[in-house]
Amino acid sequence: MPPNPVVTREERRDRDVTALFVEGDVDLATAPLVEEAVTAAVASPGRALIIDLTGVTFMGSAGLRVLVLAAQELDPAVFYAVVADSPATRRLIEVTALNEMFATFPTLDAALAAFEAEAS
């Protein structure tokens, strides 16, 4: 069975939030495509950057590296969060303790609510 190709989509939202949606397998072969999309989002994130991994079916260490790079490159004043609630993403982020480096949420709505609470 061939791997799921990766797809990214950036969306600007109200309240100056950039949401980046990632779908498919994020592995050594596809991580550069995700990194390109994340780099573009980091360059102009607004007041918040939320990376939604809800559609990710597999994530390897190369995908984790992209999430870490985003956290390191973003201005500390920018709210950064990752939506991860599938076994392919959430468990990997927790096992590697990356959830201590950036906020993780089970849904985009939960991440947006946390941003709104922090912004007010």
VOLUMKE-408903 format. One record per residue (C-alpha): residue number from 1; residue in three letters; chain; x, y, z. Coordinates in nm, 4 decimals, decimal comma. Example, Ala and Ser with C-alpha at 12.3 -4.5 7.8 and 13.67 -1.06 7.14 Angstrom:
PT     k     r   c       east      north         up
PT     1   Ala   A     1,2300    -0,4500     0,7800
PT     2   Ser   A     1,3670    -0,1060     0,7140
//
This chain:
PT     k     r   c       east      north         up
PT     1   Met   A     0,0000     0,0000     0,0000
PT     2   Pro   A     0,1591     0,3333    -0,1021
PT     3   Pro   A     0,2011     0,6060     0,1607
PT     4   Asn   A    -0,0479     0,8907     0,1806
PT     5   Pro   A     0,0954     1,1937     0,0014
PT     6   Val   A     0,1298     1,5014     0,2170
PT     7   Val   A    -0,0888     1,8049     0,1560
PT     8   Thr   A    -0,0641     2,1427     0,3268
PT     9   Arg   A    -0,3078     2,4320     0,3229
PT    10   Glu   A    -0,2643     2,7682     0,4908
PT    11   Glu   A    -0,5615     2,9692     0,6019
PT    12   Arg   A    -0,5758     3,3187     0,7481
PT    13   Arg   A    -0,8431     3,3565     1,0105
PT    14   Asp   A    -1,0010     3,6367     1,2058
PT    15   Arg   A    -0,8026     3,7680     1,5019
PT    16   Asp   A    -0,4822     3,7574     1,2958
PT    17   Val   A    -0,4366     3,3808     1,3218
PT    18   Thr   A    -0,2588     3,1658     1,0648
PT    19   Ala   A    -0,3746     2,8051     1,0615
PT    20   Leu   A    -0,1703     2,5549     0,8646
PT    21   Phe   A    -0,3439     2,2248     0,7934
PT    22   Val   A    -0,1298     1,9195     0,7191
PT    23   Glu   A    -0,2705     1,5933     0,5827
PT    24   Gly   A    -0,1153     1,2596     0,4886
PT    25   Asp   A     0,2121     1,0962     0,5868
PT    26   Val   A     0,4877     1,3246     0,7174
PT    27   Asp   A     0,8079     1,1286     0,6773
PT    28   Leu   A     1,1603     1,1772     0,5451
PT    29   Ala   A     1,0336     1,2072     0,1871
PT    30   Thr   A     0,7490     1,4523     0,2535
PT    31   Ala   A     0,8839     1,6573     0,5454
PT    32   Pro   A     1,0587     1,9060     0,3113
PT    33   Leu   A     0,7189     1,9979     0,1641
PT    34   Val   A     0,5773     2,0514     0,5115
PT    35   Glu   A     0,8873     2,2471     0,6130
PT    36   Glu   A     0,8421     2,4763     0,3125
PT    37   Ala   A     0,4817     2,5487     0,4140
PT    38   Val   A     0,5775     2,5998     0,7789
PT    39   Thr   A     0,8642     2,8327     0,6844
PT    40   Ala   A     0,6235     3,0465     0,4809
PT    41   Ala   A     0,3761     3,0568     0,7708
PT    42   Val   A     0,6517     3,1445     1,0216
PT    43   Ala   A     0,7607     3,4353     0,8011
PT    44   Ser   A     0,4226     3,6036     0,8419
PT    45   Pro   A     0,2250     3,4313     1,1177
PT    46   Gly   A     0,0156     3,7189     1,2464
PT    47   Arg   A    -0,0349     3,7010     1,6223
PT    48   Ala   A    -0,0751     3,3228     1,6232
PT    49   Leu   A     0,0373     3,0195     1,4267
PT    50   Ile   A    -0,1549     2,6981     1,4717
PT    51   Ile   A    -0,0425     2,3844     1,2894
PT    52   Asp   A    -0,3317     2,1403     1,2605
PT    53   Leu   A    -0,2166     1,7791     1,2243
PT    54   Thr   A    -0,5659     1,6291     1,2426
PT    55   Gly   A    -0,5300     1,4868     0,8923
PT    56   Val   A    -0,1844     1,3354     0,9463
PT    57   Thr   A    -0,1868     0,9570     0,9201
PT    58   Phe   A     0,1830     0,9011     0,9988
PT    59   Met   A     0,4523     1,1245     1,1433
PT    60   Gly   A     0,8192     1,0375     1,1669
PT    61   Ser   A     1,1064     1,2194     1,3310
PT    62   Ala   A     1,1488     1,4428     1,0251
PT    63   Gly   A     0,7987     1,5797     1,0894
PT    64   Leu   A     0,8798     1,6436     1,4543
PT    65   Arg   A     1,1894     1,8332     1,3434
PT    66   Val   A     0,9698     2,0688     1,1396
PT    67   Leu   A     0,7509     2,1416     1,4443
PT    68   Val   A     1,0598     2,2145     1,6559
PT    69   Leu   A     1,2067     2,4460     1,3905
PT    70   Ala   A     0,8834     2,6449     1,3859
PT    71   Ala   A     0,8940     2,6816     1,7638
PT    72   Gln   A     1,2546     2,7969     1,7503
PT    73   Glu   A     1,2085     3,0420     1,4633
PT    74   Leu   A     0,8882     3,2127     1,5758
PT    75   Asp   A     0,9016     3,5378     1,7667
PT    76   Pro   A     0,8231     3,4558     2,1327
PT    77   Ala   A     0,5330     3,7030     2,1192
PT    78   Val   A     0,3541     3,4837     1,8627
PT    79   Phe   A     0,1171     3,2234     2,0055
PT    80   Tyr   A     0,2252     2,8829     1,8691
PT    81   Ala   A     0,0213     2,5672     1,9020
PT    82   Val   A    -0,0121     2,2273     1,7415
PT    83   Val   A    -0,3402     2,0413     1,7038
PT    84   Ala   A    -0,2664     1,6726     1,7528
PT    85   Asp   A    -0,5174     1,4188     1,8746
PT    86   Ser   A    -0,4514     1,1064     1,6720
PT    87   Pro   A    -0,2242     0,8204     1,7748
PT    88   Ala   A    -0,0020     0,9111     1,4781
PT    89   Thr   A     0,0725     1,2549     1,6250
PT    90   Arg   A    -0,0302     1,3097     1,9866
PT    91   Arg   A     0,1471     1,0087     2,1338
PT    92   Leu   A     0,4677     1,0799     1,9407
PT    93   Ile   A     0,4716     1,4406     2,0607
PT    94   Glu   A     0,4122     1,3322     2,4218
PT    95   Val   A     0,6743     1,0538     2,4187
PT    96   Thr   A     0,9371     1,2953     2,2895
PT    97   Ala   A     0,8247     1,5587     2,5456
PT    98   Leu   A     0,7753     1,8154     2,2705
PT    99   Asn   A     0,4452     1,9064     2,4327
PT   100   Glu   A     0,6664     2,0891     2,6847
PT   101   Met   A     0,8189     2,2977     2,4040
PT   102   Phe   A     0,4898     2,4040     2,2463
PT   103   Ala   A     0,1229     2,3877     2,3358
PT   104   Thr   A    -0,0816     2,0995     2,1980
PT   105   Phe   A    -0,4575     2,0788     2,1726
PT   106   Pro   A    -0,7039     1,8093     2,0640
PT   107   Thr   A    -0,8970     2,0429     1,8294
PT   108   Leu   A    -0,8517     2,3655     1,6389
PT   109   Asp   A    -1,1356     2,5203     1,8396
PT   110   Ala   A    -0,9512     2,4428     2,1645
PT   111   Ala   A    -0,6330     2,6036     2,0294
PT   112   Leu   A    -0,8247     2,9125     1,9160
PT   113   Ala   A    -0,9934     2,9395     2,2572
PT   114   Ala   A    -0,6534     2,9234     2,4303
PT   115   Phe   A    -0,5210     3,1958     2,1998
PT   116   Glu   A    -0,8222     3,4169     2,2686
PT   117   Ala   A    -0,7841     3,3650     2,6438
PT   118   Glu   A    -0,4151     3,4517     2,6279
PT   119   Ala   A    -0,4761     3,7551     2,4056
PT   120   Ser   A    -0,7392     3,9090     2,6330
//
